[in-house]
Every structure is written in C-alpha cells, then in structure tokens.
C-alpha cells in the first residue's frame, strides 16, 4: 500500500507533455514507465491525482472535529463580544 509519501513525475502518454509532480498516486506503487489514469486541473493550479484517490479524504475525523469545535468557539466568543453591553464615558 502506498502511504502518499511516494511522489511521481508525470508525462502525458500521448503527447509526452510534462504534467508535473503527483503526490497521491495509486494505492499500490507503480513501476517506472507505468501508465496511470489521473485527474488533471486544466490550468495546472492543483497537482494531478490518481483517479482512484479522488474520493479519499486526507483529514482524519479527530482533526475535523477539533477544527469544527474551535470554529464554533471563536464564533461564540465573537458574538458574545459584539453583544456585550458597553458603558459610555
């Protein structure tokens, strides 16, 4: 199983155009010269990704829960500060 630490340098099989580095390749390591089906963003602002990894998530549930709770906490503090009564001097 590939942990996502393997980086692949890609080229289009037909045109040999350089597609750049792909970090999340197939689940099993592919040998040099292997043909891999990938998803590519047309303007190149995101690296290619193996199509079999398109539905994977990189966020662990604990991290997502912590982020959600931290966001709720910050919003609650901001709402409390905005609604807090103020004295005029």
Biopython code that builds the backbone (N, CA, C, O; Angstrom):
import numpy as np
from Bio.PDB.StructureBuilder import StructureBuilder

atoms = [
    (1, "UNK", "N", (0.836, -1.178, 0.000)),
    (1, "UNK", "CA", (0.000, 0.000, 0.000)),
    (1, "UNK", "C", (0.883, 1.244, 0.000)),
    (1, "UNK", "O", (1.877, 1.303, 0.723)),
    (2, "UNK", "N", (0.522, 2.230, -0.804)),
    (2, "UNK", "CA", (1.264, 3.476, -0.882)),
    (2, "UNK", "C", (0.702, 4.438, 0.153)),
    (2, "UNK", "O", (-0.510, 4.644, 0.208)),
    (3, "UNK", "N", (1.565, 5.030, 0.975)),
    (3, "UNK", "CA", (1.127, 5.913, 2.054)),
    (3, "UNK", "C", (0.938, 7.350, 1.619)),
    (3, "UNK", "O", (0.524, 8.181, 2.427)),
    (4, "UNK", "N", (1.224, 7.665, 0.379)),
    (4, "UNK", "CA", (1.129, 9.035, -0.092)),
    (4, "UNK", "C", (2.459, 9.750, -0.028)),
    (4, "UNK", "O", (2.554, 10.915, -0.414)),
    (5, "UNK", "N", (3.482, 9.079, 0.450)),
    (5, "UNK", "CA", (4.811, 9.685, 0.517)),
    (5, "UNK", "C", (5.586, 9.502, -0.779)),
    (5, "UNK", "O", (6.593, 10.174, -1.001)),
    (6, "UNK", "N", (5.132, 8.610, -1.626)),
    (6, "UNK", "CA", (5.775, 8.406, -2.912)),
    (6, "UNK", "C", (5.335, 9.515, -3.846)),
    (6, "UNK", "O", (4.142, 9.796, -3.965)),
    (7, "UNK", "N", (6.292, 10.145, -4.510)),
    (7, "UNK", "CA", (5.969, 11.215, -5.458)),
    (7, "UNK", "C", (6.260, 10.719, -6.858)),
    (7, "UNK", "O", (7.274, 10.065, -7.103)),
    (8, "UNK", "N", (5.372, 11.032, -7.762)),
    (8, "UNK", "CA", (5.506, 10.610, -9.149)),
    (8, "UNK", "C", (5.680, 11.827, -10.047)),
    (8, "UNK", "O", (4.981, 12.826, -9.878)),
    (9, "UNK", "N", (6.599, 11.756, -10.991)),
    (9, "UNK", "CA", (6.740, 12.783, -12.024)),
    (9, "UNK", "C", (5.990, 12.241, -13.229)),
    (9, "UNK", "O", (6.285, 11.150, -13.716)),
    (10, "UNK", "N", (5.001, 13.022, -13.717)),
    (10, "UNK", "CA", (4.116, 12.532, -14.774)),
    (10, "UNK", "C", (4.368, 13.198, -16.113)),
    (10, "UNK", "O", (4.800, 14.348, -16.195)),
    (11, "UNK", "N", (4.084, 12.444, -17.148)),
    (11, "UNK", "CA", (4.083, 12.973, -18.515)),
    (11, "UNK", "C", (2.891, 12.362, -19.232)),
    (11, "UNK", "O", (2.545, 11.204, -18.998)),
    (12, "UNK", "N", (2.261, 13.142, -20.106)),
    (12, "UNK", "CA", (1.130, 12.649, -20.894)),
    (12, "UNK", "C", (1.626, 11.513, -21.786)),
    (12, "UNK", "O", (2.648, 11.654, -22.458)),
    (13, "UNK", "N", (0.909, 10.385, -21.796)),
    (13, "UNK", "CA", (1.340, 9.212, -22.554)),
    (13, "UNK", "C", (1.327, 9.463, -24.059)),
    (13, "UNK", "O", (2.149, 8.901, -24.783)),
    (14, "UNK", "N", (0.413, 10.294, -24.537)),
    (14, "UNK", "CA", (0.309, 10.542, -25.981)),
    (14, "UNK", "C", (1.231, 11.655, -26.453)),
    (14, "UNK", "O", (1.934, 11.500, -27.451)),
    (15, "UNK", "N", (1.233, 12.774, -25.742)),
    (15, "UNK", "CA", (1.992, 13.951, -26.201)),
    (15, "UNK", "C", (3.348, 14.089, -25.521)),
    (15, "UNK", "O", (4.171, 14.895, -25.956)),
    (16, "UNK", "N", (3.598, 13.325, -24.468)),
    (16, "UNK", "CA", (4.805, 13.395, -23.645)),
    (16, "UNK", "C", (4.982, 14.757, -22.975)),
    (16, "UNK", "O", (6.086, 15.110, -22.562)),
    (17, "UNK", "N", (3.879, 15.530, -22.867)),
    (17, "UNK", "CA", (3.906, 16.817, -22.175)),
    (17, "UNK", "C", (4.081, 16.576, -20.684)),
    (17, "UNK", "O", (3.445, 15.685, -20.120)),
    (18, "UNK", "N", (4.935, 17.359, -20.043)),
    (18, "UNK", "CA", (5.192, 17.232, -18.615)),
    (18, "UNK", "C", (3.972, 17.712, -17.834)),
    (18, "UNK", "O", (3.513, 18.838, -18.025)),
    (19, "UNK", "N", (3.448, 16.856, -16.953)),
    (19, "UNK", "CA", (2.289, 17.206, -16.127)),
    (19, "UNK", "C", (2.689, 17.591, -14.711)),
    (19, "UNK", "O", (1.831, 17.961, -13.909)),
    (20, "UNK", "N", (3.959, 17.512, -14.394)),
    (20, "UNK", "CA", (4.436, 17.877, -13.064)),
    (20, "UNK", "C", (4.430, 16.707, -12.091)),
    (20, "UNK", "O", (4.343, 15.544, -12.485)),
    (21, "UNK", "N", (4.525, 17.046, -10.809)),
    (21, "UNK", "CA", (4.591, 16.042, -9.746)),
    (21, "UNK", "C", (3.202, 15.670, -9.258)),
    (21, "UNK", "O", (2.323, 16.523, -9.136)),
    (22, "UNK", "N", (3.017, 14.402, -8.984)),
    (22, "UNK", "CA", (1.779, 13.901, -8.398)),
    (22, "UNK", "C", (2.140, 13.311, -7.045)),
    (22, "UNK", "O", (2.979, 12.415, -6.958)),
    (23, "UNK", "N", (1.517, 13.804, -6.006)),
    (23, "UNK", "CA", (1.829, 13.283, -4.679)),
    (23, "UNK", "C", (0.979, 12.062, -4.345)),
    (23, "UNK", "O", (1.508, 11.079, -3.826)),
    (24, "UNK", "N", (-0.308, 12.096, -4.626)),
    (24, "UNK", "CA", (-1.179, 10.977, -4.275)),
    (24, "UNK", "C", (-1.431, 10.132, -5.508)),
    (24, "UNK", "O", (-2.330, 10.399, -6.306)),
    (25, "UNK", "N", (-0.616, 9.115, -5.634)),
    (25, "UNK", "CA", (-0.719, 8.213, -6.770)),
    (25, "UNK", "C", (-1.621, 7.036, -6.468)),
    (25, "UNK", "O", (-2.440, 7.092, -5.550)),
    (26, "UNK", "N", (-1.477, 5.986, -7.227)),
    (26, "UNK", "CA", (-2.292, 4.795, -6.993)),
    (26, "UNK", "C", (-2.026, 4.198, -5.616)),
    (26, "UNK", "O", (-0.999, 4.476, -4.995)),
    (27, "UNK", "N", (-2.946, 3.386, -5.152)),
    (27, "UNK", "CA", (-2.807, 2.813, -3.802)),
    (27, "UNK", "C", (-1.605, 1.869, -3.690)),
    (27, "UNK", "O", (-1.044, 1.713, -2.606)),
    (28, "UNK", "N", (-1.216, 1.257, -4.768)),
    (28, "UNK", "CA", (-0.013, 0.428, -4.773)),
    (28, "UNK", "C", (1.027, 1.114, -5.639)),
    (28, "UNK", "O", (0.684, 1.761, -6.628)),
    (29, "UNK", "N", (2.277, 0.979, -5.283)),
    (29, "UNK", "CA", (3.345, 1.655, -6.025)),
    (29, "UNK", "C", (3.370, 1.192, -7.475)),
    (29, "UNK", "O", (3.221, 0.007, -7.773)),
    (30, "UNK", "N", (3.559, 2.136, -8.349)),
    (30, "UNK", "CA", (3.631, 1.846, -9.773)),
    (30, "UNK", "C", (5.100, 1.887, -10.210)),
    (30, "UNK", "O", (5.851, 2.761, -9.778)),
    (31, "UNK", "N", (5.505, 0.952, -11.058)),
    (31, "UNK", "CA", (6.891, 0.971, -11.524)),
    (31, "UNK", "C", (7.122, 2.121, -12.518)),
    (31, "UNK", "O", (6.170, 2.683, -13.060)),
    (32, "UNK", "N", (8.371, 2.454, -12.744)),
    (32, "UNK", "CA", (8.730, 3.498, -13.706)),
    (32, "UNK", "C", (8.200, 3.111, -15.078)),
    (32, "UNK", "O", (8.370, 1.974, -15.518)),
    (33, "UNK", "N", (7.561, 4.055, -15.750)),
    (33, "UNK", "CA", (7.031, 3.823, -17.081)),
    (33, "UNK", "C", (5.613, 3.287, -17.107)),
    (33, "UNK", "O", (5.043, 3.109, -18.183)),
    (34, "UNK", "N", (5.029, 3.026, -15.942)),
    (34, "UNK", "CA", (3.662, 2.508, -15.892)),
    (34, "UNK", "C", (2.674, 3.594, -16.307)),
    (34, "UNK", "O", (2.913, 4.781, -16.086)),
    (35, "UNK", "N", (1.572, 3.177, -16.906)),
    (35, "UNK", "CA", (0.513, 4.113, -17.284)),
    (35, "UNK", "C", (-0.473, 4.207, -16.129)),
    (35, "UNK", "O", (-1.019, 3.197, -15.683)),
    (36, "UNK", "N", (-0.698, 5.429, -15.646)),
    (36, "UNK", "CA", (-1.598, 5.678, -14.524)),
    (36, "UNK", "C", (-2.676, 6.632, -15.004)),
    (36, "UNK", "O", (-2.367, 7.640, -15.640)),
    (37, "UNK", "N", (-3.934, 6.335, -14.712)),
    (37, "UNK", "CA", (-5.027, 7.240, -15.043)),
    (37, "UNK", "C", (-5.114, 8.293, -13.953)),
    (37, "UNK", "O", (-5.256, 7.968, -12.774)),
    (38, "UNK", "N", (-5.029, 9.569, -14.355)),
    (38, "UNK", "CA", (-5.021, 10.661, -13.394)),
    (38, "UNK", "C", (-6.068, 11.712, -13.740)),
    (38, "UNK", "O", (-6.549, 11.788, -14.870)),
    (39, "UNK", "N", (-6.406, 12.513, -12.746)),
    (39, "UNK", "CA", (-7.273, 13.668, -12.932)),
    (39, "UNK", "C", (-6.377, 14.902, -12.914)),
    (39, "UNK", "O", (-5.563, 15.076, -12.007)),
    (40, "UNK", "N", (-6.534, 15.763, -13.934)),
    (40, "UNK", "CA", (-5.665, 16.928, -14.072)),
    (40, "UNK", "C", (-6.521, 18.186, -14.141)),
    (40, "UNK", "O", (-7.517, 18.218, -14.864)),
    (41, "UNK", "N", (-6.143, 19.218, -13.398)),
    (41, "UNK", "CA", (-6.797, 20.521, -13.477)),
    (41, "UNK", "C", (-6.223, 21.230, -14.709)),
    (41, "UNK", "O", (-5.004, 21.338, -14.842)),
    (42, "UNK", "N", (-7.083, 21.713, -15.608)),
    (42, "UNK", "CA", (-6.600, 22.264, -16.875)),
    (42, "UNK", "C", (-5.548, 23.372, -16.756)),
    (42, "UNK", "O", (-4.594, 23.377, -17.534)),
    (43, "UNK", "N", (-5.685, 24.296, -15.826)),
    (43, "UNK", "CA", (-4.734, 25.403, -15.724)),
    (43, "UNK", "C", (-3.512, 25.073, -14.887)),
    (43, "UNK", "O", (-2.599, 25.892, -14.784)),
    (44, "UNK", "N", (-3.475, 23.899, -14.291)),
    (44, "UNK", "CA", (-2.314, 23.462, -13.537)),
    (44, "UNK", "C", (-2.183, 24.051, -12.144)),
    (44, "UNK", "O", (-1.104, 23.960, -11.558)),
    (45, "UNK", "N", (-3.225, 24.651, -11.585)),
    (45, "UNK", "CA", (-3.114, 25.241, -10.248)),
    (45, "UNK", "C", (-3.220, 24.209, -9.149)),
    (45, "UNK", "O", (-3.029, 24.548, -7.981)),
    (46, "UNK", "N", (-3.518, 22.962, -9.474)),
    (46, "UNK", "CA", (-3.523, 21.872, -8.499)),
    (46, "UNK", "C", (-2.784, 20.695, -9.125)),
    (46, "UNK", "O", (-2.900, 20.457, -10.327)),
    (47, "UNK", "N", (-2.034, 19.966, -8.325)),
    (47, "UNK", "CA", (-1.288, 18.843, -8.899)),
    (47, "UNK", "C", (-2.213, 17.713, -9.330)),
    (47, "UNK", "O", (-3.316, 17.577, -8.802)),
    (48, "UNK", "N", (-1.770, 16.905, -10.284)),
    (48, "UNK", "CA", (-2.563, 15.743, -10.701)),
    (48, "UNK", "C", (-2.743, 14.775, -9.531)),
    (48, "UNK", "O", (-1.937, 14.739, -8.602)),
    (49, "UNK", "N", (-3.821, 13.992, -9.602)),
    (49, "UNK", "CA", (-4.097, 12.985, -8.579)),
    (49, "UNK", "C", (-4.619, 11.738, -9.279)),
    (49, "UNK", "O", (-5.349, 11.831, -10.266)),
    (50, "UNK", "N", (-4.244, 10.577, -8.767)),
    (50, "UNK", "CA", (-4.726, 9.323, -9.342)),
    (50, "UNK", "C", (-6.242, 9.264, -9.211)),
    (50, "UNK", "O", (-6.788, 9.603, -8.161)),
    (51, "UNK", "N", (-6.927, 8.836, -10.273)),
    (51, "UNK", "CA", (-8.392, 8.833, -10.249)),
    (51, "UNK", "C", (-8.956, 7.932, -9.159)),
    (51, "UNK", "O", (-10.055, 8.181, -8.663)),
    (52, "UNK", "N", (-8.233, 6.904, -8.781)),
    (52, "UNK", "CA", (-8.741, 6.018, -7.725)),
    (52, "UNK", "C", (-8.684, 6.680, -6.351)),
    (52, "UNK", "O", (-9.268, 6.161, -5.400)),
    (53, "UNK", "N", (-7.994, 7.812, -6.225)),
    (53, "UNK", "CA", (-7.906, 8.531, -4.958)),
    (53, "UNK", "C", (-8.826, 9.747, -4.892)),
    (53, "UNK", "O", (-8.793, 10.475, -3.900)),
    (54, "UNK", "N", (-9.631, 9.988, -5.899)),
    (54, "UNK", "CA", (-10.462, 11.186, -5.939)),
    (54, "UNK", "C", (-11.448, 11.270, -4.782)),
    (54, "UNK", "O", (-11.763, 12.374, -4.337)),
    (55, "UNK", "N", (-11.936, 10.164, -4.288)),
    (55, "UNK", "CA", (-12.918, 10.178, -3.199)),
    (55, "UNK", "C", (-12.277, 10.023, -1.830)),
    (55, "UNK", "O", (-12.981, 9.987, -0.821)),
    (56, "UNK", "N", (-10.937, 9.928, -1.779)),
    (56, "UNK", "CA", (-10.247, 9.820, -0.494)),
    (56, "UNK", "C", (-10.251, 11.170, 0.203)),
    (56, "UNK", "O", (-10.342, 12.215, -0.441)),
    (57, "UNK", "N", (-10.152, 11.137, 1.518)),
    (57, "UNK", "CA", (-10.019, 12.376, 2.287)),
    (57, "UNK", "C", (-8.719, 12.300, 3.067)),
    (57, "UNK", "O", (-8.343, 11.239, 3.566)),
    (58, "UNK", "N", (-8.036, 13.430, 3.170)),
    (58, "UNK", "CA", (-6.775, 13.475, 3.902)),
    (58, "UNK", "C", (-6.965, 13.884, 5.357)),
    (58, "UNK", "O", (-6.017, 13.843, 6.141)),
    (59, "UNK", "N", (-8.183, 14.279, 5.724)),
    (59, "UNK", "CA", (-8.437, 14.785, 7.070)),
    (59, "UNK", "C", (-8.960, 13.654, 7.946)),
    (59, "UNK", "O", (-9.951, 12.999, 7.625)),
    (60, "UNK", "N", (-8.275, 13.447, 9.044)),
    (60, "UNK", "CA", (-8.742, 12.429, 9.981)),
    (60, "UNK", "C", (-9.956, 12.975, 10.744)),
    (60, "UNK", "O", (-10.057, 14.186, 10.942)),
    (61, "UNK", "N", (-10.873, 12.109, 11.171)),
    (61, "UNK", "CA", (-12.086, 12.578, 11.862)),
    (61, "UNK", "C", (-11.791, 13.410, 13.104)),
    (61, "UNK", "O", (-12.515, 14.368, 13.375)),
    (62, "UNK", "N", (-10.770, 13.082, 13.854)),
    (62, "UNK", "CA", (-10.432, 13.847, 15.061)),
    (62, "UNK", "C", (-10.010, 15.272, 14.743)),
    (62, "UNK", "O", (-10.372, 16.210, 15.453)),
    (63, "UNK", "N", (-9.247, 15.425, 13.680)),
    (63, "UNK", "CA", (-8.805, 16.759, 13.272)),
    (63, "UNK", "C", (-10.005, 17.574, 12.791)),
    (63, "UNK", "O", (-10.120, 18.758, 13.110)),
    (64, "UNK", "N", (-10.881, 16.955, 12.039)),
    (64, "UNK", "CA", (-12.071, 17.655, 11.546)),
    (64, "UNK", "C", (-12.965, 18.087, 12.709)),
    (64, "UNK", "O", (-13.492, 19.199, 12.700)),
    (65, "UNK", "N", (-13.139, 17.221, 13.707)),
    (65, "UNK", "CA", (-13.970, 17.558, 14.866)),
    (65, "UNK", "C", (-13.342, 18.699, 15.667)),
    (65, "UNK", "O", (-14.046, 19.617, 16.090)),
    (66, "UNK", "N", (-12.030, 18.649, 15.878)),
    (66, "UNK", "CA", (-11.343, 19.713, 16.606)),
    (66, "UNK", "C", (-11.489, 21.046, 15.871)),
    (66, "UNK", "O", (-11.763, 22.070, 16.497)),
    (67, "UNK", "N", (-11.311, 21.040, 14.568)),
    (67, "UNK", "CA", (-11.433, 22.262, 13.770)),
    (67, "UNK", "C", (-12.840, 22.825, 13.856)),
    (67, "UNK", "O", (-13.016, 24.036, 13.989)),
    (68, "UNK", "N", (-13.845, 21.963, 13.782)),
    (68, "UNK", "CA", (-15.233, 22.414, 13.873)),
    (68, "UNK", "C", (-15.510, 23.023, 15.241)),
    (68, "UNK", "O", (-16.129, 24.083, 15.327)),
    (69, "UNK", "N", (-15.064, 22.374, 16.308)),
    (69, "UNK", "CA", (-15.293, 22.905, 17.661)),
    (69, "UNK", "C", (-14.542, 24.218, 17.881)),
    (69, "UNK", "O", (-15.073, 25.131, 18.513)),
    (70, "UNK", "N", (-13.327, 24.323, 17.371)),
    (70, "UNK", "CA", (-12.560, 25.562, 17.508)),
    (70, "UNK", "C", (-13.246, 26.703, 16.763)),
    (70, "UNK", "O", (-13.285, 27.831, 17.254)),
    (71, "UNK", "N", (-13.783, 26.418, 15.591)),
    (71, "UNK", "CA", (-14.501, 27.432, 14.815)),
    (71, "UNK", "C", (-15.749, 27.895, 15.550)),
    (71, "UNK", "O", (-16.025, 29.093, 15.611)),
    (72, "UNK", "N", (-16.509, 26.949, 16.112)),
    (72, "UNK", "CA", (-17.714, 27.294, 16.874)),
    (72, "UNK", "C", (-17.339, 28.144, 18.092)),
    (72, "UNK", "O", (-18.031, 29.111, 18.411)),
    (73, "UNK", "N", (-16.255, 27.787, 18.764)),
    (73, "UNK", "CA", (-15.806, 28.539, 19.934)),
    (73, "UNK", "C", (-15.453, 29.974, 19.553)),
    (73, "UNK", "O", (-15.875, 30.910, 20.233)),
    (74, "UNK", "N", (-14.697, 30.161, 18.490)),
    (74, "UNK", "CA", (-14.307, 31.508, 18.056)),
    (74, "UNK", "C", (-15.537, 32.328, 17.683)),
    (74, "UNK", "O", (-15.633, 33.499, 18.047)),
    (75, "UNK", "N", (-16.472, 31.728, 16.964)),
    (75, "UNK", "CA", (-17.690, 32.446, 16.580)),
    (75, "UNK", "C", (-18.539, 32.810, 17.802)),
    (75, "UNK", "O", (-19.116, 33.897, 17.849)),
    (76, "UNK", "N", (-18.619, 31.914, 18.786)),
    (76, "UNK", "CA", (-19.378, 32.205, 20.006)),
    (76, "UNK", "C", (-18.728, 33.348, 20.783)),
    (76, "UNK", "O", (-19.427, 34.220, 21.300)),
    (77, "UNK", "N", (-17.406, 33.351, 20.869)),
    (77, "UNK", "CA", (-16.704, 34.444, 21.554)),
    (77, "UNK", "C", (-16.913, 35.766, 20.825)),
    (77, "UNK", "O", (-17.117, 36.799, 21.463)),
    (78, "UNK", "N", (-16.866, 35.744, 19.508)),
    (78, "UNK", "CA", (-17.078, 36.972, 18.726)),
    (78, "UNK", "C", (-18.506, 37.484, 18.904)),
    (78, "UNK", "O", (-18.713, 38.691, 19.033)),
    (79, "UNK", "N", (-19.485, 36.595, 18.912)),
    (79, "UNK", "CA", (-20.877, 37.000, 19.100)),
    (79, "UNK", "C", (-21.093, 37.567, 20.498)),
    (79, "UNK", "O", (-21.817, 38.549, 20.663)),
    (80, "UNK", "N", (-20.474, 36.961, 21.499)),
    (80, "UNK", "CA", (-20.588, 37.458, 22.872)),
    (80, "UNK", "C", (-19.953, 38.837, 22.997)),
    (80, "UNK", "O", (-20.536, 39.725, 23.619)),
    (81, "UNK", "N", (-18.792, 39.030, 22.427)),
    (81, "UNK", "CA", (-18.110, 40.325, 22.485)),
    (81, "UNK", "C", (-18.924, 41.405, 21.775)),
    (81, "UNK", "O", (-18.976, 42.548, 22.230)),
    (82, "UNK", "N", (-19.554, 41.045, 20.671)),
    (82, "UNK", "CA", (-20.351, 42.024, 19.927)),
    (82, "UNK", "C", (-21.626, 42.395, 20.682)),
    (82, "UNK", "O", (-22.093, 43.528, 20.573)),
    (83, "UNK", "N", (-22.187, 41.473, 21.435)),
    (83, "UNK", "CA", (-23.442, 41.718, 22.137)),
    (83, "UNK", "C", (-23.235, 42.231, 23.564)),
    (83, "UNK", "O", (-24.205, 42.593, 24.231)),
    (84, "UNK", "N", (-21.997, 42.268, 24.039)),
    (84, "UNK", "CA", (-21.718, 42.673, 25.411)),
    (84, "UNK", "C", (-22.098, 44.128, 25.626)),
    (84, "UNK", "O", (-21.748, 44.978, 24.807)),
    (85, "UNK", "N", (-22.816, 44.442, 26.720)),
    (85, "UNK", "CA", (-23.212, 45.841, 26.942)),
    (85, "UNK", "C", (-21.991, 46.715, 27.212)),
    (85, "UNK", "O", (-21.043, 46.304, 27.882)),
    (86, "UNK", "N", (-22.041, 47.921, 26.676)),
    (86, "UNK", "CA", (-20.920, 48.831, 26.835)),
    (86, "UNK", "C", (-21.390, 50.093, 27.566)),
    (86, "UNK", "O", (-22.516, 50.556, 27.387)),
    (87, "UNK", "N", (-20.499, 50.626, 28.386)),
    (87, "UNK", "CA", (-20.776, 51.885, 29.090)),
    (87, "UNK", "C", (-20.193, 53.032, 28.280)),
    (87, "UNK", "O", (-19.116, 52.925, 27.693)),
    (88, "UNK", "N", (-20.936, 54.132, 28.266)),
    (88, "UNK", "CA", (-20.404, 55.329, 27.609)),
    (88, "UNK", "C", (-19.706, 56.157, 28.652)),
    (88, "UNK", "O", (-20.190, 56.254, 29.780)),
    (89, "UNK", "N", (-18.605, 56.748, 28.322)),
    (89, "UNK", "CA", (-17.840, 57.594, 29.233)),
    (89, "UNK", "C", (-17.987, 59.019, 28.865)),
    (89, "UNK", "O", (-17.413, 59.889, 29.521)),
]
sb = StructureBuilder()
sb.init_structure("model")
sb.init_model(0)
sb.init_chain("A")
sb.init_seg("    ")
for serial, (resi, resn, name, xyz) in enumerate(atoms, 1):
    if name == "N":
        sb.init_residue(resn, " ", resi, " ")
    sb.init_atom(name, np.array(xyz, "f"), 0.0, 1.0, " ", f" {name:<3s}", serial, name[0])
structure = sb.get_structure()
